[in-house]
Amino acid sequence: MTGTKQSKPKTPTLNYSIEARAYAIVGVAAHDFWVLRDERNTVLGQLHGLATNLKNEILPIGRFGDQLKFYHFGPRAILFGLNPDDDLNFIKAHQKAMSVFAGNADDVLSRWDNAVRAIPYLNSLDVAYTPFGIVGLVSVNSNTAFTLLGRLMDLAVQPFPGYWQPGWRNVNKILTAAELASMRYHPRDAMPVV
């Protein structure tokens, strides 16, 4: 070996991330949702499933007859045509949160954008919202949307310990396994990042 230094291979910077968050409801239940952050830890977007009435108004608590609608909030949402008047923030201090995926901007944004591109189709399904996680009914609610959006991004989806989170497993009540497989993020099929 000569006196030249060997250069170490560069490690890619993990500068963007997708995190799961739990919005506590009376300290017992939770509304789970996704958050996109950039290299400065700035929030670029939030993905939610929310109870929505027939007038397209977001409701704090859904009732029978309401629908589960999918929403994208934050600065990145504006790139996809979101009306800023509908931009909501569900991030609160001291929420439970866990980083689920981190990588370079292209890796993270292509996963995120895959879920965002599915929103118009998901909203066209007019999915009925199950209120209050009523025992005995198959719950389809915000936590179902959380799981579905996570799977569309090809992320590991886990419930938050310590909270009641009805509906988080019931993705098959919205999409069939074949539909989910065809819509799920695949790195080889990634579209250019906006």
Secondary structure, DSSP 8 states (H G I E B T S, - for coil): --S------------EEEEEEEEEETTTEEEEEEEEE-TT--EEEEEEEEEE-TT--B-SS--TT-EEEEEEESHHHHHTT--GGG------TT-EEEEEEEE-HHHHHHHHHHHHHHHHHHHHT-EE--GGG-TTS---SHHHHHHHHHHHTT------TTSB-TTTT-GGGTS-HHHHHHHS--GGG-----
